[in-house]
Amino acid sequence: METGMISSPSSSSPSRPPVILTQDELKKIAAYKAVEYVESGMVLGLGTGSTAKHAVDRIGELLRQGKLENIVGIPTSKITHEQAVSLGIPLSDLDSYPILDLAIDGADEVDPYLNLVKGRGGSLLREKMVEGACKKFVVIVDESKLVNYLGGSGLAMPVEIVPFCWKLLPRDNMNYIVDLYFKREIGDLKVASDAILRLAGVVEHGMFIDMATTLIVAGECGVIVKDKWDSASHRR
């Protein structure tokens, strides 16, 4: 399991060993930080995946404690829907709430400009629909998800397609997912996006361009919060 190290802020205590955190613990730290943006009365996009799961758990916990009230969640997948129901989070849909206050979700890759690759878990269409309807979109990751350019991790960029004449595993919306791998930098992301979407049978792709408004990264040096409109990152 990948780990991160949170060092003591004081270098004058050599007898104090560093605290070693697992990758999942780092994800939880980022998720809990993101939930600080949630206020009573908000309509929330509830993300999908191992990092977003921690955020949904935390929202449910705060609701039970009475620290949050009148929250409405819009889940981005069937899995998140089931999780939210089990936690007692009231749910609705985009038909009833076409504009959301805030969405919190993880990402598979994040470039320096807060562009994302998402959807390797198969929920990219619903994620993009919900998070595209939000006033604020907070992305939560551990530092392993940071890349110099989209595709830079060498892992897949998912594309959702209609199932006609294609034998692959179905995903959340009964469409199929194909994986694209890039040997070099994609270049102009918007041009690449348009080219992919023009292909017959393509429903959506996993590039989330200019959508994230805030990035929260948990790593060995602590938590970094970066806002889209503020190029300076600050540590908390």
C-alpha positions in Angstrom: 0.0 0.0 0.0 1.3 3.4 -0.8 2.1 5.6 2.1 2.8 9.3 2.9 4.7 10.9 5.7 3.5 13.7 7.8 6.6 15.2 9.5 6.7 17.1 12.7 6.7 20.9 12.2 9.7 21.1 14.6 13.0 19.8 13.4 14.4 20.2 17.0 12.9 17.0 18.3 15.0 14.2 16.7 13.6 11.6 19.2 10.1 12.1 17.7 9.6 9.7 14.8 7.6 10.9 11.7 4.0 9.8 11.5 3.5 7.4 8.6 0.0 7.5 6.9 -1.4 5.1 4.4 -2.7 6.4 1.1 -6.3 5.8 2.3 -5.6 7.9 5.4 -4.3 10.7 3.2 -7.5 10.5 1.1 -9.6 10.7 4.3 -7.7 13.8 5.4 -8.4 15.5 2.1 -12.0 14.5 2.1 -12.6 15.8 5.7 -11.0 19.1 4.7 -13.4 19.4 1.7 -16.4 18.8 3.9 -15.5 22.0 5.7 -16.9 23.8 2.6 -20.4 22.3 3.2 -23.0 24.4 4.9 -26.5 23.7 6.1 -29.2 24.1 3.4 -26.9 23.2 0.5 -27.6 21.0 -2.5 -24.5 18.8 -2.9 -23.1 16.6 -5.6 -21.9 13.4 -3.9 -18.9 11.9 -5.7 -17.9 8.4 -6.4 -14.7 6.4 -5.5 -12.4 5.6 -2.6 -11.7 9.3 -1.8 -15.2 10.6 -2.2 -16.5 7.8 0.0 -14.8 9.4 3.0 -16.5 12.8 2.2 -20.0 11.2 2.0 -19.3 9.3 5.3 -18.4 12.6 6.9 -21.4 14.4 5.6 -23.6 11.6 7.0 -21.8 11.9 10.4 -22.3 15.6 10.6 -26.0 15.2 9.8 -26.4 12.7 12.6 -24.7 15.0 15.0 -27.0 17.9 14.0 -24.0 20.0 12.8 -25.5 20.0 9.3 -29.2 20.4 8.5 -31.4 20.5 5.4 -28.8 18.9 3.1 -29.9 17.4 -0.2 -27.5 15.1 -2.1 -27.3 14.3 -5.8 -25.3 11.1 -6.1 -23.0 10.5 -9.1 -23.4 6.7 -9.1 -25.6 3.8 -7.9 -22.9 3.0 -5.4 -22.9 6.5 -3.9 -26.7 6.4 -3.9 -26.7 3.3 -1.8 -24.0 4.7 0.5 -26.0 7.9 1.0 -29.2 6.1 1.7 -27.5 4.0 4.4 -26.2 7.1 6.0 -29.6 8.9 6.0 -28.6 11.6 3.6 -31.7 13.0 1.8 -31.4 12.5 -2.0 -32.8 14.0 -5.1 -31.8 14.5 -8.8 -30.9 17.1 -11.4 -34.5 17.3 -12.6 -35.5 18.7 -9.2 -32.2 20.7 -8.6 -30.6 21.7 -11.9 -28.2 24.0 -10.1 -26.1 22.6 -7.2 -24.2 24.6 -4.6 -21.2 22.3 -4.3 -19.8 19.0 -5.4 -17.0 17.0 -3.8 -15.3 14.2 -5.7 -11.9 12.6 -6.2 -9.9 12.4 -9.4 -7.6 9.9 -11.2 -5.3 12.6 -12.4 -4.9 16.4 -11.8 -2.7 18.6 -13.9 -1.2 22.0 -12.7 -4.2 23.8 -14.2 -6.8 21.7 -12.2 -7.9 19.8 -15.3 -8.8 16.2 -14.4 -9.0 12.7 -15.6 -12.0 11.0 -13.9 -14.2 8.0 -14.4 -11.9 5.0 -14.2 -14.5 3.5 -11.9 -17.1 3.7 -14.6 -19.2 6.7 -13.5 -17.8 9.4 -15.6 -21.1 10.5 -17.4 -23.1 11.0 -14.2 -20.1 12.6 -12.6 -19.7 15.1 -15.4 -23.5 15.9 -15.5 -23.7 16.5 -11.7 -20.4 18.3 -11.3 -21.0 20.4 -14.4 -24.1 21.8 -12.7 -22.3 22.9 -9.6 -21.4 26.5 -8.5 -18.3 25.1 -6.8 -16.5 21.8 -7.5 -14.0 20.7 -4.9 -11.6 17.9 -5.9 -9.9 15.8 -3.3 -6.8 13.7 -3.9 -3.7 12.3 -2.4 -0.5 13.6 -4.0 0.0 10.5 -6.1 -2.7 11.8 -8.4 -0.8 14.9 -9.4 0.6 14.8 -13.0 2.4 17.3 -15.3 -0.2 16.7 -18.0 -3.3 14.6 -18.4 -2.4 11.1 -19.3 1.0 11.6 -17.6 0.4 8.7 -15.1 0.5 6.2 -18.0 -2.9 4.9 -16.8 -6.2 4.9 -18.8 -8.3 7.9 -19.8 -11.8 6.3 -20.0 -14.3 7.0 -22.8 -18.0 6.0 -22.4 -19.5 4.6 -25.6 -22.9 3.1 -26.6 -22.9 -0.7 -26.4 -23.9 -1.3 -30.0 -21.6 -4.0 -31.5 -19.1 -3.8 -28.7 -18.3 -6.6 -26.2 -16.9 -5.0 -23.1 -18.0 -4.8 -19.5 -21.0 -2.6 -18.8 -20.8 0.2 -16.3 -23.1 2.5 -14.3 -25.3 3.7 -17.1 -25.5 0.5 -19.2 -23.0 2.0 -21.6 -19.5 0.6 -22.0 -16.1 2.0 -21.1 -13.1 1.9 -23.4 -9.6 2.9 -22.1 -7.3 5.3 -24.0 -3.6 5.4 -23.3 -1.4 8.3 -24.3 2.3 7.9 -25.1 2.9 11.6 -25.0 1.2 14.8 -24.0 -2.3 15.3 -25.5 -1.7 18.9 -26.4 -4.8 21.2 -26.6 -7.3 19.5 -24.3 -10.3 21.2 -25.8 -9.3 20.2 -29.3 -8.8 16.7 -28.1 -12.1 16.7 -26.3 -14.0 17.9 -29.4 -12.3 15.3 -31.6 -13.2 12.4 -29.2 -16.8 13.6 -28.9 -17.3 13.8 -32.6 -16.6 10.1 -33.0 -19.9 8.2 -33.7 -21.0 6.2 -30.6 -19.0 8.2 -28.1 -21.2 9.4 -25.2 -18.6 11.2 -23.0 -14.9 11.1 -22.1 -13.0 11.3 -18.8 -11.3 14.6 -19.3 -12.9 17.2 -16.9 -11.6 20.5 -18.4 -11.9 23.8 -16.6 -14.5 22.3 -14.2 -12.7 22.1 -10.8 -12.8 25.3 -8.7 -10.7 24.1 -5.7 -8.2 21.3 -5.3 -7.3 19.7 -1.9 -4.2 17.5 -1.8 -3.1 15.5 1.2 0.5 14.5 1.2 3.7 14.1 3.1 3.9 17.9 3.9 0.3 18.2 5.0 -2.8 19.5 3.2 -2.5 21.9 0.2 -5.5 23.9 -0.9 -5.4 25.4 -4.4 -8.1 27.6 -5.9 -8.6 27.8 -9.6 -8.5 31.6 -9.6 -5.5 31.8 -7.3 -2.3 30.3 -8.6 -0.7 30.4 -5.1 -1.2 27.3 -3.1 -1.3 27.5 0.7 -0.7 24.9 3.3 -3.0 24.3 6.2 
